Amino acid sequence: VFQKAFELRHQLIHGVKGENGNNYWTGWKTSDSATFWYQSDLYIVKLDSMGNTLWEKSYDAPMDSSYVGWTIDYNEQTGRIVTCGYLTKNTQDKQGFVIEIDTAGNIIHEFVPDFGHDNTFISCKIIDSLVIVGGRKTYPGSNNRQPMVAAISADGSIAWVHYFPPTNNINVVGDVVSINETEIILLWMHAVKVGSSPWVWVHHLVKMDITGNVLWDKPVFYSYHTVGRLKY
């Protein structure tokens, strides 16, 4: 167990165990070329098993934009490392991205799949040659947000996408985990309001196959809180 301190202008959001006990973490840092406080660059750190920094990398966002990493994944069978999150363009619409890096932090591939609308990736999971991403899209000109899960092929194309019902609130696929090479479990959430009661979350556990078919979708509980991660 170790503690690691970083500068206040950095924020690490998610980490994963890598090769030989090393750790990879993704997040964001204040952009060196920032004009506004909300501009950020993608920030990835590699630590050894004792918490010592092996390297840290920042990847610059375009001018007047933000680049935020939400999840990082490592597949020990393939040695692939990917991170996902969102990129804004000119402080406007968000677009989900997937970046694959090598163990030295060099970018191998960077994909920004075109879903034709504002979207954010919250979670990613490597399964064979696919990267499964979970997040949400926002309809232009409205507050309707729709949870989504998609498979991104090795060339960056969209293999398939599945949308869950939209509502006028914050709704999202929060996490995706693999059971095996053919099935995944994911968590998606939507908010409901009954009468004069406060808004509450409805959490759903969903099982899907690797081709995007829903095998079952179970609402598991209502809560004033939210669950963010799954473990299998």
ZAVO-902811 format. One record per residue (C-alpha): residue number from 1; residue in three letters; x, y, z. Coordinates in pm, whole numbers. Layout:
+-----+------+--------+--------+--------+
: seq : type :   east :  north :     up :
+-----+------+--------+--------+--------+
: NUM :  ALA :      X :      Y :      Z :
...
+-----+------+--------+--------+--------+
END
This chain:
+-----+------+--------+--------+--------+
: seq : type :   east :  north :     up :
+-----+------+--------+--------+--------+
:   1 :  VAL :      0 :      0 :      0 :
:   2 :  PHE :    137 :    342 :    -89 :
:   3 :  GLN :     33 :    704 :   -109 :
:   4 :  LYS :    127 :    928 :   -398 :
:   5 :  ALA :    105 :   1307 :   -409 :
:   6 :  PHE :     67 :   1510 :   -727 :
:   7 :  GLU :     45 :   1879 :   -797 :
:   8 :  LEU :   -294 :   2037 :   -737 :
:   9 :  ARG :   -334 :   2113 :  -1106 :
:  10 :  HIS :   -344 :   1740 :  -1184 :
:  11 :  GLN :   -633 :   1501 :  -1130 :
:  12 :  LEU :   -604 :   1125 :  -1168 :
:  13 :  ILE :   -942 :    959 :  -1212 :
:  14 :  HIS :   -880 :    588 :  -1271 :
:  15 :  GLY :   -598 :    337 :  -1245 :
:  16 :  VAL :   -529 :    -21 :  -1354 :
:  17 :  LYS :   -270 :   -283 :  -1267 :
:  18 :  GLY :    -27 :   -337 :  -1553 :
:  19 :  GLU :    268 :   -561 :  -1626 :
:  20 :  ASN :    514 :   -668 :  -1354 :
:  21 :  GLY :    313 :   -500 :  -1076 :
:  22 :  ASN :    324 :   -157 :  -1241 :
:  23 :  ASN :     21 :     76 :  -1243 :
:  24 :  TYR :   -124 :    303 :  -1511 :
:  25 :  TRP :   -338 :    604 :  -1419 :
:  26 :  THR :   -535 :    839 :  -1639 :
:  27 :  GLY :   -690 :   1181 :  -1580 :
:  28 :  TRP :   -618 :   1540 :  -1674 :
:  29 :  LYS :   -391 :   1835 :  -1598 :
:  30 :  THR :   -435 :   2207 :  -1646 :
:  31 :  SER :   -327 :   2289 :  -1999 :
:  32 :  ASP :      5 :   2471 :  -2027 :
:  33 :  SER :   -149 :   2683 :  -2302 :
:  34 :  ALA :   -481 :   2736 :  -2122 :
:  35 :  THR :   -672 :   3057 :  -2174 :
:  36 :  PHE :   -956 :   2954 :  -1945 :
:  37 :  TRP :   -954 :   2754 :  -1618 :
:  38 :  TYR :  -1148 :   2460 :  -1765 :
:  39 :  GLN :   -897 :   2385 :  -2042 :
:  40 :  SER :   -706 :   2064 :  -1975 :
:  41 :  ASP :   -466 :   1815 :  -2130 :
:  42 :  LEU :   -487 :   1437 :  -2107 :
:  43 :  TYR :   -254 :   1314 :  -1832 :
:  44 :  ILE :   -126 :    955 :  -1792 :
:  45 :  VAL :    115 :    828 :  -1528 :
:  46 :  LYS :    297 :    496 :  -1487 :
:  47 :  LEU :    400 :    392 :  -1135 :
:  48 :  ASP :    591 :     92 :  -1010 :
:  49 :  SER :    459 :   -136 :   -737 :
:  50 :  MET :    597 :     96 :   -467 :
:  51 :  GLY :    436 :    408 :   -611 :
:  52 :  ASN :    750 :    549 :   -772 :
:  53 :  THR :    689 :    741 :  -1093 :
:  54 :  LEU :    833 :    561 :  -1396 :
:  55 :  TRP :    700 :    821 :  -1638 :
:  56 :  GLU :    428 :   1080 :  -1673 :
:  57 :  LYS :    290 :   1204 :  -2002 :
:  58 :  SER :     58 :   1486 :  -2099 :
:  59 :  TYR :   -106 :   1503 :  -2440 :
:  60 :  ASP :   -197 :   1854 :  -2549 :
:  61 :  ALA :   -554 :   1942 :  -2636 :
:  62 :  PRO :   -626 :   2173 :  -2929 :
:  63 :  MET :   -644 :   2543 :  -2850 :
:  64 :  ASP :   -947 :   2644 :  -2640 :
:  65 :  SER :  -1035 :   2278 :  -2576 :
:  66 :  SER :  -1022 :   2012 :  -2305 :
:  67 :  TYR :   -888 :   1657 :  -2304 :
:  68 :  VAL :   -998 :   1438 :  -2009 :
:  69 :  GLY :   -921 :   1071 :  -1940 :
:  70 :  TRP :  -1189 :    878 :  -1751 :
:  71 :  THR :  -1079 :    513 :  -1761 :
:  72 :  ILE :   -766 :    317 :  -1847 :
:  73 :  ASP :   -749 :    -58 :  -1915 :
:  74 :  TYR :   -468 :   -311 :  -1955 :
:  75 :  ASN :   -510 :   -655 :  -2110 :
:  76 :  GLU :   -245 :   -896 :  -1987 :
:  77 :  GLN :   -308 :  -1145 :  -2269 :
:  78 :  THR :   -249 :   -893 :  -2549 :
:  79 :  GLY :    -40 :   -634 :  -2363 :
:  80 :  ARG :   -267 :   -358 :  -2496 :
:  81 :  ILE :   -322 :    -39 :  -2291 :
:  82 :  VAL :   -608 :    194 :  -2378 :
:  83 :  THR :   -757 :    501 :  -2216 :
:  84 :  CYS :  -1085 :    670 :  -2299 :
:  85 :  GLY :  -1262 :    992 :  -2208 :
:  86 :  TYR :  -1373 :   1301 :  -2391 :
:  87 :  LEU :  -1230 :   1578 :  -2601 :
:  88 :  THR :  -1403 :   1912 :  -2649 :
:  89 :  LYS :  -1359 :   2116 :  -2961 :
:  90 :  ASN :  -1353 :   2492 :  -2911 :
:  91 :  THR :  -1524 :   2447 :  -2570 :
:  92 :  GLN :  -1838 :   2316 :  -2741 :
:  93 :  ASP :  -1951 :   1959 :  -2809 :
:  94 :  LYS :  -1777 :   1672 :  -2635 :
:  95 :  GLN :  -1649 :   1378 :  -2838 :
:  96 :  GLY :  -1547 :   1046 :  -2689 :
:  97 :  PHE :  -1197 :    923 :  -2769 :
:  98 :  VAL :   -999 :    599 :  -2738 :
:  99 :  ILE :   -619 :    614 :  -2724 :
: 100 :  GLU :   -389 :    310 :  -2726 :
: 101 :  ILE :    -41 :    357 :  -2580 :
: 102 :  ASP :    263 :    136 :  -2539 :
: 103 :  THR :    436 :     65 :  -2206 :
: 104 :  ALA :    656 :    373 :  -2256 :
: 105 :  GLY :    355 :    602 :  -2296 :
: 106 :  ASN :    385 :    654 :  -2671 :
: 107 :  ILE :     58 :    681 :  -2863 :
: 108 :  ILE :      2 :    388 :  -3100 :
: 109 :  HIS :   -353 :    475 :  -3211 :
: 110 :  GLU :   -597 :    754 :  -3139 :
: 111 :  PHE :   -962 :    723 :  -3241 :
: 112 :  VAL :  -1250 :    971 :  -3215 :
: 113 :  PRO :  -1545 :    768 :  -3349 :
: 114 :  ASP :  -1816 :    972 :  -3519 :
: 115 :  PHE :  -2155 :    920 :  -3355 :
: 116 :  GLY :  -2292 :   1236 :  -3511 :
: 117 :  HIS :  -2368 :   1406 :  -3180 :
: 118 :  ASP :  -2221 :   1519 :  -2850 :
: 119 :  ASN :  -2093 :   1212 :  -2662 :
: 120 :  THR :  -1868 :   1111 :  -2373 :
: 121 :  PHE :  -1689 :    784 :  -2293 :
: 122 :  ILE :  -1680 :    702 :  -1921 :
: 123 :  SER :  -1556 :    343 :  -1930 :
: 124 :  CYS :  -1354 :    121 :  -2165 :
: 125 :  LYS :  -1263 :   -247 :  -2171 :
: 126 :  ILE :  -1032 :   -434 :  -2408 :
: 127 :  ILE :  -1176 :   -762 :  -2537 :
: 128 :  ASP :   -967 :   -929 :  -2805 :
: 129 :  SER :   -938 :   -681 :  -3094 :
: 130 :  LEU :  -1234 :   -468 :  -2975 :
: 131 :  VAL :  -1251 :   -185 :  -2724 :
: 132 :  ILE :  -1591 :   -171 :  -2554 :
: 133 :  VAL :  -1678 :    183 :  -2444 :
: 134 :  GLY :  -1963 :    300 :  -2223 :
: 135 :  GLY :  -2089 :    652 :  -2177 :
: 136 :  ARG :  -2368 :    874 :  -2302 :
: 137 :  LYS :  -2478 :   1096 :  -2586 :
: 138 :  THR :  -2664 :   1427 :  -2566 :
: 139 :  TYR :  -2921 :   1530 :  -2821 :
: 140 :  PRO :  -2837 :   1865 :  -2985 :
: 141 :  GLY :  -3046 :   2152 :  -2851 :
: 142 :  SER :  -3191 :   1955 :  -2560 :
: 143 :  ASN :  -3107 :   1815 :  -2217 :
: 144 :  ASN :  -3197 :   1460 :  -2317 :
: 145 :  ARG :  -2907 :   1232 :  -2239 :
: 146 :  GLN :  -2901 :    872 :  -2353 :
: 147 :  PRO :  -2676 :    600 :  -2206 :
: 148 :  MET :  -2477 :    417 :  -2473 :
: 149 :  VAL :  -2234 :    127 :  -2510 :
: 150 :  ALA :  -2035 :     65 :  -2827 :
: 151 :  ALA :  -1762 :   -157 :  -2970 :
: 152 :  ILE :  -1470 :     12 :  -3145 :
: 153 :  SER :  -1276 :   -199 :  -3394 :
: 154 :  ALA :   -898 :   -204 :  -3430 :
: 155 :  ASP :   -920 :     48 :  -3716 :
: 156 :  GLY :  -1128 :    291 :  -3510 :
: 157 :  SER :  -1459 :    218 :  -3682 :
: 158 :  ILE :  -1779 :    155 :  -3485 :
: 159 :  ALA :  -1850 :   -219 :  -3488 :
: 160 :  TRP :  -2185 :   -171 :  -3311 :
: 161 :  VAL :  -2361 :     64 :  -3072 :
: 162 :  HIS :  -2654 :     12 :  -2834 :
: 163 :  TYR :  -2854 :    296 :  -2678 :
: 164 :  PHE :  -3058 :    274 :  -2359 :
: 165 :  PRO :  -3371 :    489 :  -2307 :
: 166 :  PRO :  -3302 :    865 :  -2277 :
: 167 :  THR :  -3449 :   1093 :  -2014 :
: 168 :  ASN :  -3415 :   1461 :  -1934 :
: 169 :  ASN :  -3142 :   1423 :  -1675 :
: 170 :  ILE :  -2792 :   1286 :  -1622 :
: 171 :  ASN :  -2793 :    932 :  -1756 :
: 172 :  VAL :  -2489 :    726 :  -1836 :
: 173 :  VAL :  -2329 :    384 :  -1878 :
: 174 :  GLY :  -2093 :    408 :  -1582 :
: 175 :  ASP :  -1880 :     96 :  -1615 :
: 176 :  VAL :  -1819 :   -209 :  -1834 :
: 177 :  VAL :  -1646 :   -532 :  -1728 :
: 178 :  SER :  -1581 :   -854 :  -1918 :
: 179 :  ILE :  -1695 :  -1194 :  -1794 :
: 180 :  ASN :  -1511 :  -1378 :  -2070 :
: 181 :  GLU :  -1423 :  -1322 :  -2435 :
: 182 :  THR :  -1788 :  -1335 :  -2546 :
: 183 :  GLU :  -1991 :  -1161 :  -2270 :
: 184 :  ILE :  -1984 :   -835 :  -2075 :
: 185 :  ILE :  -2161 :   -689 :  -1775 :
: 186 :  LEU :  -2230 :   -317 :  -1759 :
: 187 :  LEU :  -2389 :    -66 :  -1527 :
: 188 :  TRP :  -2620 :    204 :  -1660 :
: 189 :  MET :  -2816 :    461 :  -1466 :
: 190 :  HIS :  -3102 :    700 :  -1518 :
: 191 :  ALA :  -3276 :    948 :  -1290 :
: 192 :  VAL :  -3648 :    946 :  -1207 :
: 193 :  LYS :  -3879 :   1177 :  -1016 :
: 194 :  VAL :  -4207 :   1052 :   -868 :
: 195 :  GLY :  -4450 :   1318 :   -752 :
: 196 :  SER :  -4288 :   1572 :   -523 :
: 197 :  SER :  -4001 :   1342 :   -424 :
: 198 :  PRO :  -3639 :   1432 :   -501 :
: 199 :  TRP :  -3470 :   1288 :   -809 :
: 200 :  VAL :  -3328 :    941 :   -747 :
: 201 :  TRP :  -3108 :    712 :   -951 :
: 202 :  VAL :  -3228 :    381 :  -1093 :
: 203 :  HIS :  -2930 :    148 :  -1140 :
: 204 :  HIS :  -2942 :   -126 :  -1402 :
: 205 :  LEU :  -2716 :   -428 :  -1436 :
: 206 :  VAL :  -2703 :   -551 :  -1795 :
: 207 :  LYS :  -2552 :   -858 :  -1952 :
: 208 :  MET :  -2463 :   -837 :  -2322 :
: 209 :  ASP :  -2282 :  -1056 :  -2569 :
: 210 :  ILE :  -1980 :   -933 :  -2761 :
: 211 :  THR :  -2191 :   -856 :  -3069 :
: 212 :  GLY :  -2410 :   -604 :  -2883 :
: 213 :  ASN :  -2717 :   -812 :  -2801 :
: 214 :  VAL :  -2877 :   -753 :  -2459 :
: 215 :  LEU :  -2920 :  -1084 :  -2276 :
: 216 :  TRP :  -3088 :   -926 :  -1972 :
: 217 :  ASP :  -3137 :   -583 :  -1815 :
: 218 :  LYS :  -3227 :   -571 :  -1445 :
: 219 :  PRO :  -3305 :   -257 :  -1242 :
: 220 :  VAL :  -3139 :   -341 :   -914 :
: 221 :  PHE :  -3213 :    -48 :   -681 :
: 222 :  TYR :  -3320 :    312 :   -640 :
: 223 :  SER :  -3078 :    540 :   -461 :
: 224 :  TYR :  -3002 :    900 :   -371 :
: 225 :  HIS :  -2642 :    803 :   -441 :
: 226 :  THR :  -2474 :    651 :   -740 :
: 227 :  VAL :  -2250 :    352 :   -803 :
: 228 :  GLY :  -1960 :    412 :  -1038 :
: 229 :  ARG :  -1759 :     92 :  -1081 :
: 230 :  LEU :  -1811 :   -281 :  -1117 :
: 231 :  LYS :  -1579 :   -571 :  -1036 :
: 232 :  TYR :  -1596 :   -926 :  -1166 :
+-----+------+--------+--------+--------+
END
